[in-house]
Amino acid sequence: MVKDPSEGELIPAVVLSTHTTGLAVIRALGAQRIPVIAVHYDRSDMGHVSRYVHHSLRAPHPEHDRDRFLELLVKMGETFGRCLLIPCDDAPLVAVAENAALLSPHHLLACPAWPVVRSTIDKPQTYQLAESLGVPTPRTILARNFSQVEEYCRTADFPCLVKPRRSHTYFERFRRKLVKVHSPAALVTAYQEAAAAGLEVMLQEYIEGPDTAGVNYNSYAWEGQPLVEFTAQKIRMSPPDSGVPSVVLSKQIPDVIPAGRRLLQALSYAGYSCIEFKQDARDGRYKLLEINARHNRSALLAVRCGINFPWLEYRHRVCGEWPAASGFREGLYWVDAARDMAAVGPYFRRGGFSLSGQLRPYGSPGVFAVWSLADPRPFLRRSAYLAARAVAAAMHCPGSHLQGAGWPWKARHRTRVV
């Protein structure tokens, strides 16, 4: 039987994927003394060596070996009892949500129902929903064949974006979120690369404006009603324009809240989400980029600002305690230093680079994505992995993921290989 954490009997939280997002959730729950089980499957993962992890399990990849991944989760119910499963990447999110009937008898699931997840994972469905609600979106078409690509090239304004229909499968293949193209030839090349990999892509207008025009609307909602909300501004991306956030700033951005709420209500959303917008420099409107039906990379920023979303979700789903709306501290930074340093060159080459602006987040109040003096092992593991990749790249070595690029000493956690 599930007990209130204040009574000292805690059911474990199982964090599925332990990269940047998973590490944030691990630390957010670990700081509240919730027992954490880390399930990792990617060589670049580092959260499973955190001091807050009680058990670490290496799993089959949920995208490539779905059956064995689900089998592991079911067996965990026999070993650890009923747990709260928290997907921290799209691949385990899809696996868990789509197989809720299999997993629910064994665990609590910290994710929305599959029809909702499908509407957020499949980007054409996301944009169709937004348009029906009057939420602005960039002009987008799904490229079903080469003829459509040729037609688009004749009328498109460049630059534009070649964007995957399902982001996580595309990223798994190409290690990038999308492609910003500046010519018809580049667009055709990007489309053909995706088609050769059996992946569908969309052709989308590029929203004019700097990376600082990007905004996150984060919330915890139930039956479509947001209970706690948090907004933040993207400061830098890595790589610029088309990458993932490397610096984010907590900030009240009321203009995106009505659109975010309409989307949540239409989906009857239940759980945590991060809805991304970008303000179009041409008309000043915030346009929807995507809906993430899971915790996001900069999750520790809200925690640092006083809103611990993973802890609120745990208390609600496990104990039935409803989260209460609260304010948050503005002006705090979240910094992914490794990614941010990698973007220095591209930002410098495009002009307007300021050393003081580059360094400001590092000397201001905030939180780092990976580095923590109280929990240094994930940083050391990530550093070892990145160094090994750099060496492999310098040596022009194929397969630079480097299976051996990992923990340089024995971890104290019990790790099981399935």
C-alpha positions as CSV (number, residue, x, y, z in Angstrom):
1,M,0.0,0.0,0.0
2,V,1.3,3.5,-0.9
3,K,2.0,5.6,2.1
4,D,2.5,9.3,2.6
5,P,6.2,10.2,2.3
6,S,5.9,12.1,5.6
7,E,5.2,8.8,7.3
8,G,8.6,7.4,6.2
9,E,7.4,4.7,3.8
10,L,8.3,5.7,0.2
11,I,7.7,3.9,-3.0
12,P,10.6,4.3,-5.4
13,A,10.6,6.6,-8.4
14,V,12.0,5.0,-11.5
15,V,13.6,7.5,-13.8
16,L,13.6,6.2,-17.4
17,S,16.6,7.8,-19.3
18,T,19.4,9.5,-17.3
19,H,20.8,12.1,-19.5
20,T,20.3,15.8,-18.8
21,T,16.5,15.6,-18.1
22,G,16.7,12.4,-16.1
23,L,19.6,13.8,-14.0
24,A,17.5,16.8,-13.2
25,V,14.6,14.6,-12.1
26,I,16.9,12.4,-10.1
27,R,18.3,15.4,-8.2
28,A,14.9,17.0,-7.7
29,L,13.5,13.8,-6.1
30,G,16.7,12.8,-4.4
31,A,16.8,16.1,-2.5
32,Q,13.5,15.1,-1.1
33,R,14.8,11.7,0.0
34,I,12.7,9.8,-2.5
35,P,14.4,6.4,-3.3
36,V,15.4,6.7,-7.0
37,I,16.0,3.8,-9.4
38,A,17.8,4.9,-12.6
39,V,17.2,3.0,-15.8
40,H,19.7,4.0,-18.5
41,Y,20.3,2.7,-22.0
42,D,22.4,5.3,-23.8
43,R,26.2,5.5,-23.6
44,S,26.0,9.3,-23.1
45,D,23.8,8.9,-20.0
46,M,25.3,10.2,-16.7
47,G,22.5,10.6,-14.2
48,H,22.6,6.9,-13.1
49,V,25.9,7.6,-11.2
50,S,24.4,10.3,-9.1
51,R,24.7,10.1,-5.4
52,Y,20.9,10.1,-5.2
53,V,20.5,6.9,-7.1
54,H,19.7,3.8,-4.9
55,H,19.8,1.3,-7.8
56,S,21.0,1.6,-11.4
57,L,19.8,-0.7,-14.1
58,R,21.0,-0.9,-17.7
59,A,18.2,-1.5,-20.0
60,P,17.6,-2.4,-23.7
61,H,16.8,0.7,-25.8
62,P,13.0,1.3,-25.7
63,E,12.9,2.3,-29.3
64,H,15.0,-0.6,-30.7
65,D,14.1,-3.4,-28.3
66,R,10.7,-2.5,-27.0
67,D,9.6,-5.9,-25.8
68,R,12.7,-6.5,-23.6
69,F,12.5,-2.9,-22.3
70,L,8.9,-3.5,-21.2
71,E,9.8,-6.9,-19.8
72,L,12.4,-5.2,-17.6
73,L,9.8,-2.8,-16.2
74,V,7.4,-5.5,-15.4
75,K,10.1,-7.5,-13.6
76,M,11.0,-4.4,-11.6
77,G,7.6,-4.6,-10.1
78,E,8.4,-8.1,-8.8
79,T,11.8,-6.9,-7.4
80,F,11.1,-3.5,-6.0
81,G,7.3,-3.5,-5.7
82,R,5.0,-0.9,-7.1
83,C,7.0,2.2,-8.4
84,L,6.3,5.5,-10.0
85,L,7.6,5.3,-13.6
86,I,8.9,8.7,-14.9
87,P,9.9,8.8,-18.6
88,C,12.5,11.5,-19.2
89,D,12.9,11.1,-22.9
90,D,10.5,10.6,-25.8
91,A,11.5,7.0,-26.5
92,P,10.6,5.6,-23.0
93,L,7.6,8.0,-22.9
94,V,6.1,6.4,-26.1
95,A,6.9,2.9,-24.8
96,V,5.3,3.5,-21.4
97,A,2.2,5.5,-22.6
98,E,1.5,3.1,-25.5
99,N,1.7,0.1,-23.1
100,A,-0.1,1.5,-20.1
101,A,-2.4,-1.5,-19.9
102,L,0.6,-3.8,-19.5
103,L,2.4,-1.6,-17.0
104,S,-0.4,-0.2,-14.9
105,P,-1.0,-3.4,-12.8
106,H,2.7,-3.2,-11.7
107,H,3.4,0.6,-11.4
108,L,2.1,4.1,-11.3
109,L,2.7,5.9,-14.5
110,A,3.9,9.6,-14.5
111,C,2.8,10.4,-18.1
112,P,-0.4,11.3,-19.9
113,A,-2.6,8.7,-21.7
114,W,-1.4,7.4,-25.0
115,P,-3.8,9.5,-27.2
116,V,-2.5,12.6,-25.6
117,V,1.2,11.6,-25.9
118,R,0.6,10.6,-29.6
119,S,-0.8,14.1,-30.3
120,T,2.4,15.6,-28.9
121,I,4.9,13.2,-30.4
122,D,3.3,13.3,-33.9
123,K,4.0,16.9,-34.9
124,P,1.4,17.3,-37.6
125,Q,-1.3,16.4,-35.1
126,T,0.2,19.0,-32.7
127,Y,0.0,21.7,-35.3
128,Q,-3.5,20.7,-36.4
129,L,-4.7,20.9,-32.8
130,A,-3.1,24.3,-32.4
131,E,-4.6,25.7,-35.6
132,S,-8.1,24.5,-34.5
133,L,-7.7,26.5,-31.3
134,G,-6.4,29.6,-32.9
135,V,-2.9,29.2,-31.5
136,P,-0.4,30.6,-34.0
137,T,2.0,28.1,-35.7
138,P,4.7,28.3,-38.3
139,R,3.5,27.4,-41.9
140,T,4.2,23.6,-42.2
141,I,3.6,20.8,-44.6
142,L,4.2,17.1,-44.3
143,A,6.5,16.0,-47.1
144,R,5.0,12.8,-48.3
145,N,6.9,12.5,-51.5
146,F,9.5,14.2,-53.6
147,S,7.0,16.0,-55.8
148,Q,5.8,17.9,-52.7
149,V,9.4,18.8,-51.9
150,E,9.9,20.2,-55.4
151,E,6.7,22.2,-55.2
152,Y,7.7,23.6,-51.8
153,C,11.1,24.7,-53.2
154,R,9.4,26.8,-55.8
155,T,7.4,28.8,-53.4
156,A,9.4,28.7,-50.1
157,D,11.1,31.6,-48.4
158,F,14.6,30.6,-47.4
159,P,16.0,29.9,-44.9
160,C,13.4,27.3,-43.8
161,L,13.4,24.1,-41.7
162,V,13.4,20.4,-42.4
163,K,11.9,19.1,-39.2
164,P,11.1,15.5,-38.3
165,R,7.6,14.2,-37.8
166,R,8.8,12.4,-34.7
167,S,11.7,14.1,-33.1
168,H,13.2,11.3,-31.1
169,T,13.5,8.8,-33.9
170,Y,15.1,11.5,-36.1
171,F,17.5,12.5,-33.3
172,E,18.5,8.9,-32.7
173,R,19.5,8.6,-36.3
174,F,21.1,12.0,-37.1
175,R,22.0,13.3,-33.6
176,R,20.3,16.6,-34.4
177,K,16.8,18.0,-33.9
178,L,16.2,19.5,-37.3
179,V,18.0,21.1,-40.3
180,K,17.9,24.8,-41.1
181,V,18.4,25.0,-44.9
182,H,19.3,28.1,-47.0
183,S,18.6,26.8,-50.5
184,P,16.5,24.4,-52.5
185,A,19.5,22.1,-53.0
186,A,20.1,21.9,-49.2
187,L,16.4,21.2,-48.6
188,V,16.4,18.4,-51.1
189,T,19.5,16.9,-49.6
190,A,18.0,17.0,-46.0
191,Y,14.8,15.4,-47.3
192,Q,16.6,12.6,-49.1
193,E,18.8,11.8,-46.1
194,A,15.6,11.4,-43.9
195,A,13.8,9.5,-46.6
196,A,16.7,7.1,-47.0
197,A,16.5,6.4,-43.2
198,G,12.8,5.8,-43.6
199,L,11.8,8.9,-41.6
200,E,9.1,11.4,-42.5
201,V,9.8,15.1,-42.3
202,M,7.9,18.4,-42.4
203,L,8.9,21.5,-44.3
204,Q,8.4,24.5,-42.1
205,E,8.9,28.2,-42.3
206,Y,11.7,29.6,-40.2
207,I,10.4,32.0,-37.5
208,E,12.5,35.1,-37.7
209,G,14.1,36.3,-34.5
210,P,17.0,35.6,-32.2
211,D,17.3,32.5,-30.0
212,T,16.2,34.8,-27.1
213,A,12.7,34.9,-28.7
214,G,12.2,31.3,-27.6
215,V,10.0,30.6,-24.5
216,N,9.1,27.6,-22.4
217,Y,5.7,27.4,-20.7
218,N,6.0,24.6,-18.1
219,S,3.1,23.4,-16.1
220,Y,1.6,20.6,-14.0
221,A,-2.0,20.1,-15.0
222,W,-4.9,17.8,-14.3
223,E,-7.9,17.2,-16.5
224,G,-6.7,20.0,-18.6
225,Q,-6.4,22.6,-15.8
226,P,-2.9,23.9,-15.0
227,L,-2.3,23.7,-11.2
228,V,1.2,25.2,-11.2
229,E,2.9,27.2,-14.0
230,F,6.4,28.4,-14.8
231,T,7.8,30.3,-17.7
232,A,11.3,30.8,-18.9
233,Q,13.2,32.5,-21.7
234,K,15.8,30.7,-23.9
235,I,19.0,32.7,-23.9
236,R,21.3,30.6,-26.1
237,M,20.9,27.4,-28.1
238,S,23.5,24.8,-29.1
239,P,23.9,25.0,-32.0
240,P,22.3,28.4,-32.6
241,D,18.9,28.4,-34.2
242,S,18.4,24.7,-34.5
243,G,19.8,23.1,-31.4
244,V,18.7,22.5,-27.8
245,P,18.9,25.2,-25.1
246,S,22.2,25.8,-23.4
247,V,21.3,28.8,-21.3
248,V,17.7,29.5,-20.0
249,L,16.5,32.4,-17.8
250,S,13.5,32.3,-15.4
251,K,11.1,35.0,-16.4
252,Q,7.4,35.9,-16.2
253,I,6.1,35.7,-19.8
254,P,2.3,36.2,-19.5
255,D,1.8,36.4,-23.3
256,V,2.2,32.6,-23.8
257,I,0.0,31.5,-20.9
258,P,-3.4,31.8,-22.6
259,A,-2.2,29.7,-25.6
260,G,-0.6,27.1,-23.3
261,R,-3.8,26.8,-21.2
262,R,-5.9,26.3,-24.3
263,L,-3.7,23.5,-25.5
264,L,-3.8,21.8,-22.1
265,Q,-7.6,22.1,-21.9
266,A,-8.1,20.7,-25.4
267,L,-6.0,17.7,-24.6
268,S,-7.5,17.2,-21.1
269,Y,-3.9,17.1,-20.2
270,A,-2.8,15.3,-17.0
271,G,0.7,15.7,-15.7
272,Y,3.8,17.7,-16.4
273,S,4.4,19.4,-19.8
274,C,6.8,21.9,-21.4
275,I,5.2,23.8,-24.3
276,E,7.7,25.7,-26.5
277,F,7.0,28.9,-28.3
278,K,9.0,31.4,-30.3
279,Q,8.1,35.1,-30.9
280,D,8.1,36.0,-34.6
281,A,10.0,39.2,-35.2
282,R,7.8,39.9,-38.2
283,D,4.5,40.2,-36.3
284,G,5.3,39.9,-32.6
285,R,3.2,36.8,-32.1
286,Y,4.3,33.8,-30.2
287,K,4.1,30.7,-32.4
288,L,4.0,27.1,-31.1
289,L,7.1,25.0,-31.7
290,E,6.2,21.8,-29.8
291,I,4.7,20.2,-26.8
292,N,6.9,18.0,-24.6
293,A,4.7,15.5,-22.6
294,R,7.5,14.9,-20.1
295,H,10.0,16.8,-18.0
296,N,12.4,19.0,-20.0
297,R,16.2,19.6,-20.1
298,S,16.1,22.7,-17.9
299,A,13.9,21.1,-15.3
300,L,16.4,22.1,-12.5
301,L,15.7,25.8,-13.2
302,A,12.2,25.6,-11.9
303,V,13.4,23.7,-8.9
304,R,16.0,26.4,-8.2
305,C,13.3,29.0,-8.5
306,G,11.1,27.3,-5.9
307,I,8.9,25.0,-8.0
308,N,10.0,21.4,-7.7
309,F,7.8,19.8,-10.4
310,P,9.1,16.2,-10.0
311,W,8.4,16.4,-6.3
312,L,4.9,17.9,-6.9
313,E,4.1,15.2,-9.3
314,Y,5.3,12.5,-7.0
315,R,3.2,13.9,-4.1
316,H,0.2,14.1,-6.4
317,R,0.4,10.7,-8.1
318,V,1.6,8.7,-5.1
319,C,0.0,10.5,-2.2
320,G,-3.0,12.2,-3.7
321,E,-1.8,15.7,-2.6
322,W,-2.9,18.4,-5.0
323,P,-0.1,20.8,-6.0
324,A,-0.8,24.4,-5.1
325,A,-0.2,27.4,-7.4
326,S,2.8,29.4,-6.3
327,G,5.1,32.1,-7.6
328,F,8.7,31.7,-8.6
329,R,12.0,33.6,-8.5
330,E,12.8,35.5,-11.7
331,G,16.2,36.2,-13.1
332,L,17.9,32.9,-12.4
333,Y,19.9,31.1,-15.0
334,W,20.1,27.4,-16.0
335,V,23.4,26.6,-17.8
336,D,24.5,23.5,-19.7
337,A,28.1,24.5,-19.8
338,A,29.4,21.8,-22.2
339,R,26.8,22.6,-24.8
340,D,27.2,26.3,-24.2
341,M,30.9,26.3,-24.8
342,A,30.4,24.3,-28.0
343,A,28.2,27.1,-29.3
344,V,30.7,29.9,-28.6
345,G,32.3,29.6,-32.1
346,P,29.0,29.8,-34.1
347,Y,27.8,32.7,-32.1
348,F,31.1,34.5,-32.5
349,R,31.1,34.0,-36.3
350,R,27.6,35.4,-36.7
351,G,28.6,38.7,-35.1
352,G,27.4,40.6,-32.1
353,F,29.3,38.3,-29.8
354,S,29.9,39.8,-26.3
355,L,32.3,38.1,-23.9
356,S,30.5,39.8,-20.9
357,G,27.2,38.5,-22.2
358,Q,28.7,35.0,-22.7
359,L,30.0,34.9,-19.1
360,R,27.1,36.6,-17.4
361,P,25.1,33.4,-16.7
362,Y,28.1,31.8,-15.1
363,G,28.5,34.6,-12.5
364,S,24.8,35.0,-11.8
365,P,22.5,33.1,-9.4
366,G,21.2,29.9,-11.0
367,V,22.0,26.3,-11.5
368,F,24.1,24.2,-13.8
369,A,22.6,21.3,-15.8
370,V,25.3,18.8,-14.8
371,W,27.9,20.3,-12.5
372,S,27.1,20.1,-8.8
373,L,29.7,20.2,-6.0
374,A,27.3,18.1,-3.9
375,D,26.9,15.5,-6.7
376,P,30.0,15.6,-8.9
377,R,30.0,12.1,-10.4
378,P,27.6,12.8,-13.3
379,F,29.8,15.7,-14.3
380,L,32.9,13.6,-14.2
381,R,31.3,10.8,-16.2
382,R,30.0,13.2,-18.8
383,S,33.5,14.8,-19.1
384,A,35.1,11.4,-19.6
385,Y,32.5,10.6,-22.3
386,L,33.0,13.9,-24.1
387,A,36.8,13.7,-24.0
388,A,36.7,10.2,-25.4
389,R,34.4,11.3,-28.2
390,A,36.8,14.2,-29.0
391,V,39.8,11.9,-29.1
392,A,37.9,9.5,-31.4
393,A,36.9,12.4,-33.7
394,A,40.4,13.7,-33.8
395,M,41.6,10.3,-34.8
396,H,38.8,10.0,-37.5
397,C,37.8,6.8,-35.7
398,P,34.4,5.4,-36.8
399,G,31.9,4.7,-34.1
400,S,33.0,7.6,-31.9
401,H,30.3,6.8,-29.4
402,L,33.1,4.7,-27.8
403,Q,31.6,2.0,-25.8
404,G,34.5,2.3,-23.3
405,A,33.9,6.0,-22.8
406,G,32.4,5.8,-19.4
407,W,33.0,5.7,-15.7
408,P,36.7,5.5,-15.0
409,W,36.2,3.9,-11.6
410,K,33.9,1.4,-10.0
411,A,30.5,2.9,-9.1
412,R,29.0,2.3,-5.7
413,H,25.6,1.6,-7.2
414,R,24.3,-1.8,-7.9
415,T,24.0,-2.1,-11.7
416,R,22.1,-4.9,-13.5
417,V,22.6,-5.6,-17.1
418,V,19.6,-7.0,-18.9
